Amino acid sequence: MRAWPRVLSLSLGMVPVLALAGIAGIVIARGSPALTNIGLSELFGNNFSSQYGSGENIFGLLPAIWGTVMVTAIAMLIATPVSLALALVSTEFSLGILSRGVRLVLGLLGGIPSIVYALAAVVLVTSIMIPKFAAGASNVNEFSPQTIGYTGDWPPANVPFTAGGMPWGAAVDPNSTILGGFLIALLIIPFMAPMVEDAIRSVPAAQREASLALGTTRWHTLRRIILPYASPGLISAMALSSLKAMGDVMIAIFVIGFEAQRLPDPIIDVFQRDPPLSAVGANLLGGLAGQGSCSSLTRSTVVNSLRMGEHRCDAAYFSALMLMIIAFVVLITAFYLQGRFRRRYAR
């Protein structure tokens, strides 16, 4: 009878491992045919154009890979210092009712879906920022139909479509990589800040007391004692938050777009649109432009589409495979850095 709790805990522990293995197996099995049907050189090429764009059906994912790196980097550069500051206000530099209010606000923000951030960005940019700061350049008036991309009579009969963007980008194009990274940072701050707070609280109180007893200041103790000893937990929080930033779909689609057609020029131009792999793959897999999702296609239509040279479903699963590989590299790097810091400060 004593063995049952151990067997039960082992079985429950294997559930996430088996689920991850199953997801990885499906993605690999469905994405690997792209290497044969499309070709490695084209998949890593600098030209993407599906049937939603020019109709050439060229699936170069290099721009989307770079878009993933750019969006994640922007989000982490914003979210990391903000999350650290919020965690320090809650732990080391408590401000009483303000610190408790920060925890409450973070809890409320953590429950907001990403679609709300995306729609709020559309209203903020098209109805407030562009009319106030770029009305002369865009030739639109505040809260007019043209502000959100409509032309002609009001209400319009149809909404024009712009390849690589969203419909409201026809007359005014507020979409950009930096805006998407900023909104994703707002999404992951409530996710990251509690983990950073836990990492700081995990530092033994004896370390703080010994440093302060030697006459050092609180800032010196923070920089030389608390943050170094909390570094393994901080690395874990950053790694998990970056994975969350990579996997967001709704903000990327609504704010950046869903077709990364080519690398930005210059390559670090964050004001251009460079959607990440998550948005590009969701577009190909789900048929966001109304062309029908992969799951709605029968086997005969999939075969016919492959014969026609589209290979949309293969490219969609291969983009998911690339995203999974990037996530795996991030986790391996985080585990390596955690081990280094643990060995360094365990002496």
Helices and strands as residue ranges (DSSP letters): H 3-31, H 33-37, H 40-43, E 48-49, E 58-59, H 62-90, H 97-110, H 114-124, I 125-129, H 130-133, H 135-138, G 145-148, G 167-169, H 177-201, H 205-213, H 218-221, I 222-226, H 227-229, H 231-247, H 250-251, I 252-256, H 277-286, G 294-296, H 299-307, H 312-345
